[in-house]
Amino acid sequence: MNRMATLTRGTAAFLAFLLLYLTPANAASPSLNDTARFLAGLAPSAESPLARLTRERSWRFHSATLSKAWGRIEKTQLKRIRTWSKAHVPANRKQMLYMFSGPDFLYADAFYPDAETYVLSALEPVGPVPNLLRLSPGARAGALQELRGSMQTVLNYSFFITKQMKTDLRSGNMRGTLPVLFVFLARSGNTVTDVDFVSLNPDGLAVPRNLKLKGSSPGVRIAFTDEAGKARTLYYFQTDLSNGGLKSSGFRAFSQALGPADSLIKSASYLLHSGNFSLARNFLLKQSDVIIEDDSGIPLRNFPKGQWAFHPFGRYVGPISIFPNRYQRDMQRLFNRNRAKKINFGIGYRWRTHETHVLLAIKKKP
């Protein structure tokens, strides 16, 4: 009798294990958009297999936390940036370039809300689409906590910390930039329609990742529609933007094929001040018709004389202490001479509104 009871309890435990871990894996897969919405703390469609998971306490906390953070950043940053962009940035090119971006679609979209194709690039890996149904409730709670942690600085200060991203985006159940990109796309009112994992070949063609090209840059192509139903595309490439990296990758050829670009550079660790990033610097100057940057972007001295019109906004006070010897006297003179206009948002390492600045550079027509 005791043996029978033991067998019954063992069988019940085994069936419970199967129910918890195997059934979700065999269930219908959630759509990409439902996954993006779930990660963003927004309710997926009612028929989604993720819908039942929104009853978990960890997701409800995740949703409330992101909603509060999003409400704050939308009011104090994103809405103000869109208003500024509409007033000062000339008609958008179809392509938007954002080097050293990490997964920061948030500010790419705010500064250039009408771009058709966004091209982001940095050293952080792409990562997979998270399979939330395969995780236990505890693991799911931990994964959502990891996701919030990886977005904390950009939501609070407008930038990702490179060293922190090396840890946050390379381990755990929320690996890579893709989960963060999903959050920002969904929270910005977009609908994710397709995801393709690609690699850049030396000729600049985005080919299927499974071709295993030597020296290629892995990336992802995300197709999405905005609130008006307009189809748009977001690319993110894990690529080395130093001279050596750009020489061996097809990144420049890929971007060049898309045509003239609007560019954003902020919180870029002053890499474009270095001779080892001269190819990226020169490419941006050649490819871009409009550049929005802070002082960590292209130094003023590297803009070809007479070819660009400069419009300073805010207050230039120089770099923060961890980036010594990057003060630009010509930048200070520009801001003083042109009587820089005030702005009511903050970006970059000097993110406080009373000490932040934006330089809008517009290429002059021949």
KOLDREN-131910 format. One record per residue (C-alpha): residue in one letter; x, y, z. Coordinates in steps of 0.5 Angstrom, whole numbers, padded with zeros to 4 digits, always signed. Each point is the difference from the previous one (the first is absolute). Last residue first. Layout:
REM KOLDREN-131910
aXYZ
...
REM end
This chain:
REM KOLDREN-131910
p+0053+0145-0107
k-0006+0000+0005
k+0003+0001+0007
k+0000-0006+0005
i-0004+0001+0007
a+0003+0000+0006
l-0004+0000+0007
l+0004+0000+0006
v-0003-0002+0006
h+0001+0002+0007
t-0001-0001+0008
e+0002+0004+0006
h-0006+0002+0002
t-0005-0005-0003
r+0004-0006+0004
w+0003-0005-0005
r+0007+0002+0000
y+0002-0007-0002
g-0004+0000-0006
i-0007+0003+0000
g-0005+0005+0003
f-0006+0003-0001
n-0003+0008+0000
i+0004+0003-0005
k+0003+0007+0000
k+0003+0003-0006
a+0007+0001-0001
r+0003+0007+0000
n+0004-0001-0007
r+0006+0003+0003
n+0000-0004+0006
f-0002-0007-0002
l+0005+0001-0006
r+0005+0002+0005
q-0001-0006+0004
m+0001-0004-0005
d+0006+0003-0003
r+0003-0001+0007
q-0002-0008+0000
y+0001-0003+0007
r+0002-0008-0002
n+0007+0000+0005
p-0004-0004+0005
f-0006-0005-0001
i-0001-0002+0007
s-0001+0007+0003
i-0006+0002-0004
p+0001+0003-0007
g-0001+0008-0001
v-0005+0005+0002
y-0003+0001-0006
r-0007+0003+0001
g-0007-0001-0004
f-0001+0000-0007
p+0006+0001-0006
h-0002+0001-0007
f+0006-0001-0005
a-0001+0000-0007
w+0005-0005-0004
q+0004+0001-0006
g+0004+0006+0001
k+0006-0004+0004
p+0000-0007+0000
f-0003-0003+0006
n+0006-0003+0004
r+0002+0006+0004
l-0007+0000+0004
p+0001-0007+0002
i-0004-0005-0002
g-0004-0003+0006
s+0001+0000+0007
d-0002+0008+0000
d-0007-0002-0001
e-0003-0002-0007
i-0005+0001-0005
i+0003+0000-0007
v-0004+0001-0006
d+0002-0001-0008
s+0004-0006+0002
q+0004-0005-0004
k+0006+0004-0001
l+0001+0003+0007
l-0002-0007+0003
f+0005-0004-0004
n+0005+0005+0002
r-0001-0001+0007
a-0001-0008-0001
l+0007+0000-0004
s+0003+0004+0006
f-0001-0004+0005
n+0007-0002+0002
g+0002+0007+0000
s-0004+0001+0006
h-0005+0006+0001
l-0006-0005-0003
l+0001-0004+0006
y-0002+0006+0005
s-0004-0006+0004
a-0006+0001-0005
s-0005+0003+0005
k-0003+0003-0006
i+0000-0001-0008
l-0006+0001-0004
s+0000-0001-0008
d-0005+0002-0005
a+0002-0004-0006
p+0001+0001-0008
g-0001-0007-0004
l-0001-0007+0002
a+0005-0003-0004
q+0005+0004+0004
s-0002-0003+0007
f+0001-0007-0003
a+0007+0002-0003
r+0002+0003+0007
f-0002-0006+0004
g+0003-0005-0005
s+0006-0002+0005
s+0007-0001+0000
k+0002+0008-0001
l-0005+0002+0005
g+0003-0005+0005
g+0007+0003-0001
n-0002+0007+0000
s-0004-0001+0007
l-0008-0001-0001
d+0001-0007+0002
t-0007-0003-0001
q-0006-0003+0003
f-0006+0002-0005
y-0007+0003+0001
y-0004+0001-0005
l-0007+0003+0001
t-0005+0001-0006
r-0007+0004-0001
a-0007-0002-0003
k-0005+0006+0001
g-0006-0002+0004
a-0001+0006+0003
e+0002-0002+0007
d+0006-0003-0003
t+0002-0006-0003
f+0005-0005+0001
a+0006-0004-0004
i+0006-0002+0004
r+0006-0002-0003
v+0005-0003+0005
g+0008+0000-0001
p+0006-0004+0000
s+0006+0004-0003
s+0004-0005-0005
g+0008-0002+0001
k-0001-0006-0003
l-0008-0001-0002
k-0004-0006+0003
l-0005+0000-0005
n-0005-0002+0006
r-0001+0008+0001
p-0004+0001-0006
v+0003+0006-0004
a+0000+0007+0001
l+0005+0003-0006
g+0005+0004+0001
d+0005-0003-0005
p+0004-0003+0006
n-0006-0004+0002
l-0004+0003+0005
s-0004-0005+0005
v-0007-0001+0001
f-0005-0002+0005
d-0007+0001-0003
v-0006+0003+0005
d-0007+0001-0003
t-0006+0004+0002
v+0002+0004+0006
t-0006+0005+0001
n+0002+0007+0003
g-0003+0005+0005
s+0007+0002+0003
r-0001-0004+0006
a+0000-0006-0005
l+0006+0002-0004
f+0004+0002+0006
v-0001-0007+0004
f+0001-0004-0006
l+0007+0004-0001
v+0001-0002+0007
p-0001-0007-0001
l+0004+0000-0007
t+0007+0003+0003
g+0003-0007+0003
r-0002-0005+0005
m-0006+0001+0004
n+0000-0007+0004
g+0006+0001+0003
s+0007+0002-0003
r+0003+0005-0005
l-0005+0006+0000
d+0001+0002+0007
t+0008-0001+0001
k+0002+0003-0006
m-0005+0005+0000
q+0002+0002+0007
k+0007+0002-0003
t-0003+0004-0006
i-0005+0004+0005
f-0006+0001-0004
f-0003+0007-0001
s-0006+0005+0001
y+0001+0001+0008
n-0005-0004+0003
l-0003-0004-0005
v+0006-0001-0004
t+0003-0002+0007
q-0005-0005+0002
m-0001-0004-0006
s+0005-0006+0001
g-0003+0000+0007
r-0007+0000-0002
l+0002-0006-0005
e+0003-0004+0006
q-0006+0001+0004
l-0004-0003-0005
a+0004-0006-0001
g+0000-0001+0008
a-0007+0000+0000
r+0000-0005-0006
a+0005-0004+0004
g-0005-0001+0006
p-0006-0001-0005
s+0004-0006-0003
l+0002+0002-0007
r-0001-0003-0007
l-0006+0004-0001
l+0004+0006+0000
n+0004-0002-0006
p+0004+0007-0001
v+0002+0001-0007
p+0007-0001+0000
g+0006+0005+0001
v+0003+0006-0004
p+0006+0000+0003
e+0003+0007+0002
l+0006+0003-0004
a-0004+0006-0003
s-0005+0001-0006
l-0007+0003-0001
v-0002+0001-0007
y-0008+0003+0000
t-0003-0001-0007
e-0007+0004-0001
a+0002+0007+0004
d-0006+0004+0002
p+0001+0000+0008
y+0008+0002-0001
f+0002+0003+0007
a-0005-0004+0004
d+0000-0006-0004
a+0008+0000+0000
y-0001+0002+0008
l-0004-0007+0001
f+0003-0004-0005
d+0006+0000+0005
p+0002-0008+0000
g+0008+0002+0000
s+0001+0006-0004
f+0007+0001-0001
m-0002+0002-0007
y-0007+0003-0002
l-0002+0000-0007
m-0007+0002-0002
q-0002-0001-0008
k-0006+0003-0003
r+0003+0007+0000
n-0004+0004+0004
a-0003+0007-0001
p+0004+0006+0004
v+0002-0001+0007
h-0002+0006+0004
a-0008+0001+0002
k-0002-0008-0001
s+0007-0002+0004
w-0002+0005+0006
t-0007-0003+0000
r+0003-0007+0000
i+0005+0001+0005
r-0005+0003+0005
k-0005-0006-0001
l+0006-0005+0001
q+0003+0004+0006
t-0004+0002+0006
k-0007-0002-0001
e+0002-0007-0004
i+0006-0001+0005
r-0005+0000+0006
g-0006-0004-0003
w+0005-0005-0002
a+0003-0001+0006
k-0007-0001+0004
s-0002-0004-0006
l+0006-0004+0001
t-0001-0001+0007
a-0007-0002+0000
s+0001-0005-0006
h+0006-0003+0004
f-0004-0001+0006
r-0006-0003-0003
w+0005-0005-0004
s+0003-0002+0007
r-0007-0001+0003
e-0002-0005-0005
r-0007+0002-0004
t+0004+0002-0006
l+0002-0007-0001
r-0007-0002-0002
a+0001+0005-0006
l+0006-0003-0003
p-0003-0006-0003
s-0003+0006-0005
e-0008+0000-0001
a-0001+0006+0004
s+0006+0004-0003
p+0006+0002+0004
a-0001+0005+0006
l+0005+0005+0000
g+0006-0001+0005
a+0005+0001-0006
l+0002-0007+0001
f-0007-0002-0001
r-0001+0005-0006
a+0006-0003-0004
t-0002-0007+0001
d-0007+0001-0002
n+0004+0004-0006
l+0004-0006-0002
s-0006-0005+0000
p-0001-0005+0006
s+0002-0007-0002
a-0006-0005+0001
a+0002-0005+0005
n+0005-0005+0000
a+0005+0004+0004
p-0005+0002+0005
t-0002-0007+0001
l+0007-0003+0002
y+0002+0004+0006
l-0006+0001+0004
l-0005-0006-0002
l+0006-0005-0001
f+0003+0002+0007
a-0007-0001+0003
l-0001-0007-0003
f+0006-0002+0003
a-0002+0003+0007
a-0006-0004-0001
t+0003-0006-0002
g+0005+0000+0006
r-0006+0001+0005
t-0004-0006-0003
l+0007-0004+0000
t+0000+0002+0007
a-0007-0002+0002
m+0001-0007-0004
r+0006-0001+0005
n-0003+0002+0006
m-0006-0005-0002
REM end
